[in-house]
Amino acid sequence: MIALIILGGVLYKIILGGKKTDEGEEGLAWTSVTAHIFVPPQQRQAYIDLKQANAGKDLQKNPEIMQALRKTLMHRAIYQIPLVLDLQTQGPSSDKLYKKGMITDDFHGKYKQMKLYFDEEFPEVAQEANMLTPGWGEAIWQQANQMYQAKKLQTERVKKEERAANGFIDDDESFVVRDPPPTAAPHGQQPKKL
């Protein structure tokens, strides 16, 4: 995986001719337009908005609001799991590639922003979870990861079933159309192959 990233960086430098300067990346018009900026998921703001809309209300006397806050907080955590996984897998290698000049300042900055964001987000979500249900803060990220992984497996299984229903064999990521089933034939005759 790291070799592919390094190879991609080398090809980028050779083919597109980008040159590293003190100001950043030159040679590509689209780098300034599509800068790699980390944007927190919308679910974070949805939780904050819901909490602010219900500020001043006694949550113990309003179980439906409490339940809505719990659900929204869990969605906030679940939708951040892919970002956490990306940060864990790509973050360390981005530092190495950046030091070698193989990725742009913008791209490397995205991972730095993500790290700073999660340094604050992890304890904030845990604190909010403990406020809603004492002791939940210790388990919310683990539960969110389990729910994310279960949903991911379910989505993959559904896609695989859809491909199989359409006649594709999906053994090694190569898709081969299998022979269609024979059509029904009248009694005593051989079925026809399509």
C-alpha positions in Angstrom: 0.0 0.0 0.0 2.8 2.4 0.9 4.6 1.4 -2.2 1.6 2.4 -4.3 1.4 5.8 -2.6 5.1 6.4 -3.2 4.7 5.3 -6.8 1.7 7.6 -7.2 3.7 10.5 -5.8 6.7 9.8 -8.1 4.4 9.6 -11.1 2.7 12.8 -10.1 6.0 14.6 -9.9 7.2 13.2 -13.2 4.1 13.4 -15.3 2.5 16.6 -14.1 5.8 18.4 -13.3 4.7 19.9 -10.0 7.7 21.6 -8.2 7.8 22.1 -4.5 8.6 25.7 -3.5 8.5 27.6 -0.2 5.0 28.9 -1.1 3.6 25.4 -1.8 2.9 23.6 -5.0 3.4 25.0 -8.5 2.5 23.7 -12.0 -1.1 22.6 -11.3 -4.0 25.0 -11.7 -6.4 22.7 -9.9 -4.4 22.4 -6.6 -5.7 25.7 -5.4 -9.2 25.0 -6.5 -9.5 21.5 -4.9 -7.3 22.1 -1.9 -7.5 19.2 0.6 -9.4 20.8 3.4 -10.8 18.8 6.2 -14.5 19.4 6.8 -16.2 17.8 9.9 -19.3 15.7 9.1 -22.7 17.5 9.1 -23.8 15.2 11.9 -21.6 17.0 14.3 -23.4 20.3 13.6 -26.8 18.5 13.7 -26.1 17.4 17.3 -24.9 20.9 18.3 -28.0 22.5 16.8 -30.4 20.0 18.5 -28.7 20.5 21.8 -28.9 24.3 21.5 -32.6 24.1 20.4 -33.3 22.3 23.6 -31.1 24.3 25.9 -32.8 25.2 29.2 -35.2 22.3 29.1 -35.1 19.7 31.8 -33.9 16.6 29.9 -34.9 14.2 32.7 -38.5 15.3 32.2 -38.4 15.1 28.4 -37.3 11.5 27.5 -38.1 12.0 23.8 -35.6 14.9 23.7 -33.1 12.8 25.6 -33.6 9.9 23.1 -33.2 12.3 20.1 -30.0 13.7 21.6 -28.6 10.1 22.2 -29.5 9.1 18.6 -28.0 12.2 17.1 -24.8 11.9 19.2 -24.4 8.3 18.1 -24.9 9.3 14.4 -22.2 12.0 15.0 -19.8 9.3 16.2 -20.7 6.7 13.5 -20.2 9.1 10.6 -16.8 10.0 11.9 -15.5 6.4 12.1 -14.4 6.4 8.4 -12.4 9.5 9.0 -10.8 8.0 12.1 -9.8 4.9 10.1 -8.5 7.1 7.3 -6.4 9.1 9.8 -5.1 5.9 11.4 -4.1 4.3 8.1 -3.0 7.2 6.0 -1.9 9.8 8.6 1.5 8.3 9.5 2.5 7.6 5.9 1.4 11.1 4.9 4.1 12.5 7.2 6.8 10.4 5.6 5.6 11.2 2.1 5.5 14.9 2.9 9.0 15.0 4.3 10.1 13.4 1.0 8.2 16.0 -1.0 5.9 13.5 -2.5 2.6 15.1 -1.4 1.4 18.7 -1.4 1.2 21.0 1.6 -2.6 21.0 1.3 -2.9 17.3 1.3 -0.6 16.9 4.3 -2.4 19.8 6.0 -5.7 17.9 5.8 -4.3 15.1 8.0 -2.9 17.6 10.5 -6.3 19.3 10.6 -8.0 15.9 11.1 -5.6 15.0 14.0 -6.2 18.3 15.8 -10.0 17.9 15.2 -10.1 14.4 16.7 -7.9 15.4 19.6 -10.8 17.7 20.6 -13.7 15.6 19.2 -13.0 12.3 21.1 -13.2 13.8 24.6 -16.1 16.1 23.6 -18.2 13.2 22.3 -17.4 11.1 25.4 -18.3 14.0 27.7 -21.6 14.6 25.9 -22.4 10.8 26.1 -21.7 10.8 29.8 -24.0 13.8 30.2 -26.8 11.9 28.4 -26.2 8.5 30.0 -23.6 8.2 32.8 -20.8 5.8 31.8 -21.7 5.8 28.1 -18.7 8.0 27.3 -16.3 5.1 27.8 -18.1 3.0 25.2 -19.6 5.3 22.6 -16.7 5.2 20.2 -16.4 1.4 20.4 -20.2 1.1 19.8 -20.0 3.5 16.9 -17.2 1.5 15.3 -19.2 -1.7 15.7 -22.3 -0.2 14.2 -20.2 1.3 11.3 -18.5 -2.1 10.6 -21.9 -3.9 10.7 -23.5 -1.4 8.3 -20.4 -1.7 6.0 -20.6 -5.5 6.0 -24.4 -5.4 5.3 -23.9 -3.0 2.4 -21.1 -5.2 0.9 -23.3 -8.3 1.3 -26.3 -6.6 -0.4 -24.1 -5.5 -3.3 -22.7 -9.0 -3.7 -26.2 -10.5 -3.6 -27.3 -7.9 -6.3 -24.3 -8.9 -8.5 -25.0 -12.6 -8.0 -28.7 -12.0 -8.9 -27.6 -10.3 -12.1 -25.4 -13.3 -13.1 -22.0 -12.2 -11.9 -19.6 -14.3 -10.0 -17.6 -12.2 -7.5 -14.8 -14.5 -6.3 -11.7 -12.6 -6.7 -13.0 -9.1 -7.6 -13.1 -10.2 -11.3 -16.6 -10.4 -12.6 -17.5 -13.2 -14.9 -21.0 -13.7 -16.3 -22.0 -17.2 -15.5 -24.2 -19.3 -17.8 -27.9 -18.5 -17.5 -30.0 -21.3 -16.1 -31.6 -23.6 -18.7 -35.2 -22.8 -19.6 -37.9 -25.2 -18.7 -38.7 -27.7 -21.4 -41.8 -29.7 -22.0 -41.8 -33.2 -20.6 -39.4 -35.5 -22.4 -37.4 -32.8 -24.2 -34.0 -31.5 -23.3 -33.9 -27.9 -21.9 -32.6 -25.3 -24.2 -29.5 -23.2 -23.3 -29.9 -19.5 -23.9 
